[in-house]
Amino acid sequence: MTQPPNQPPPGGFGAPQDPRQGGAPQPPGQPPQAPGQPPQPGYGYPQTPQPGPYGTQPPQPGPYGQPQQPGPYGQPTQPGPYAQPTQPGPYGAQPQYGYPQQPPTQPQFPAGPGAPGTPPGGGGGGGKRKKLVMVVAAAVAALLVAGGVTYAVVSGDDEGTKKSEAKNKDPEPTASAPANPGTGDGDGHEGKEDLNEGRQAGEAKVLWYKEAPKVPGSGGDAPGMWVYGDTVVKAAYKQLLAYKVGTGKTAWKAIEFPQKICAATQTATDDGRIVVAYKEGTKSDAKCNQLQVINLKNGDKGWGKPVKEEGLFDFALRSQLVLVGDILMVGRDQSGTALRMSDGKKLYVADKKDEGTCFPNGFAGGEKLLMALSCGASTDNQHDELQQLDPQTGRALWTKKFAKGWRIGKIFSVSPTIVYLSNEDKKQFNIMVLKENSDKTRSEAITKDSFAPECDTSVLSRELGGCLGVAVDDKYLYLPTNEKSGANHVVAIGLATGKEAWRTKSPLDETMLPLKVENGELIAYVTPSYDSGGRVVSIATSGSHKPETLLQHPKGTSRIESGFYSKDVDYVDGRFYISTTSIMRTSGQAKLMLAYGK
């Protein structure tokens, strides 16, 4: 549908309608509601307050006026407004395959590709991946920067007041392992049913399925999932669990942590080491500051140490762990501490810039170390900045300053550097590609679509990366469109031009999420419906872009697979893994992890 000049695409920018109200559509893939029965909590329950529609407002010009670098055709790159989708999640809450359902743990938001100012990833910091909001979370960044507000959140204990320790502790679960004892050759987390019973020809095999450990009423984080050789490792509440990829048998003895796991590195070092953070105590405001290095090969522990806060409002209620080579960056509310992975030595502190006017607001790692800064909070000069840091010294290699009102929401890619920005006042978002190792703009996205990758939208998250549903290579950025119902598209946006190069439609009436590019092919995950299994597909990045099925997941486990609301997924060596990133206390057994293969 062609849009009139200077008109936003249909759909507006408001929060999604609450499907629990009268006249709301049934979530896709959800079984029909029986007459007289209460509706199931769907669409990301509990619901976010609705800020009101903005669909009738005309778009504003590009966020930076004329771009720093003109496009190849000499015209300014205008990001244009993006319609807010009306469907905040791929599925409503659904009954599980023989198990009590596991509701989502964070409110769902409208599915713009980023949350303004608030890093919405993945596993690190116990991230809850949800579809991102374009409007709601701008205020959250101010909360994180305005230390006084944050302090009020986390400083409930008055040192001069004697409180009962029991009031500040989470009640301990009645058991640390699932009720079923397993098969005797596992770890007690095996499911009880034969999930391959009734498997049809052409369907993948359920290699194994694991239930989550019991957690207290406040739940538990399950950040990170690492496939390393013939072992896959998963964090779950107070444990790090390792399984053989083909059988699900225990690869090495579970590592028990004294308190709740609260963060983990998303990646491992080249020699297979990760870092896990856990709480310093049992109080609700306990700091996430205890670090432990783990070797994925054998479960051996490396160095372990606490990391202190560096300022009055530099809280560590949530921490972010980012790896860049042999450097670990531990991000907090207003600073980050760099440690050497080989021995844990403190190298430097990345903290405020310009004597208190700019504070770190998140980090992204991998091939480079990037730091987002929030500057001039509550002043006329309020703005965001992005820096590339020398990981060894912390020295800024370049600084990119963004116009007032535009907030850094996510880093879609570190190399090439692709930044998602949003503007609450203008109800717009922008995807900006920077030149390599430079603050200069290469391109800005020009598209009428709204996109819906699944990212961490928890209020106190410091995670800049880690979106599920974003992939990049040297030519294209791949993003999933948001649709009100049915099949969506994966769109390839040219990094050099910011324009759509091609798109391909999901082979099912369900959402297709790009995962990664391997050997010139885009690997994508097609999510399941209530009664149809998901699948893994490959899409050629040149020539025909028709999705080709690599793995067809069985229909018999579709209700388990579709019930991973907050999830990590990966496809490695012909096997597909899906795991939760957040564990809720239920009357039965919550899901932890499921693996498919041929």
PyMOL commands that set and color helices and strands:
alter all, ss='L'
color gray80, all
select helices_A, chain A and resi 138-145+147-154+165-168+555-561
alter helices_A, ss='H'
color red, helices_A
select strands_A, chain A and resi 129-131+205-211+220-221+225-228+231-236+239-244+250-256+261-264+273-279+288-295+301-306+320-324+327-331+336-340+346-350+358-364+369-375+383-389+396-401+406-413+418-423+428-434+441-444+454-456+471-472+476-480+489-494+500-505+512-518+521-526+535-540+548-552+567-572+575-580+582-583+591-597
alter strands_A, ss='S'
color yellow, strands_A
deselect
rebuild
show_as cartoon
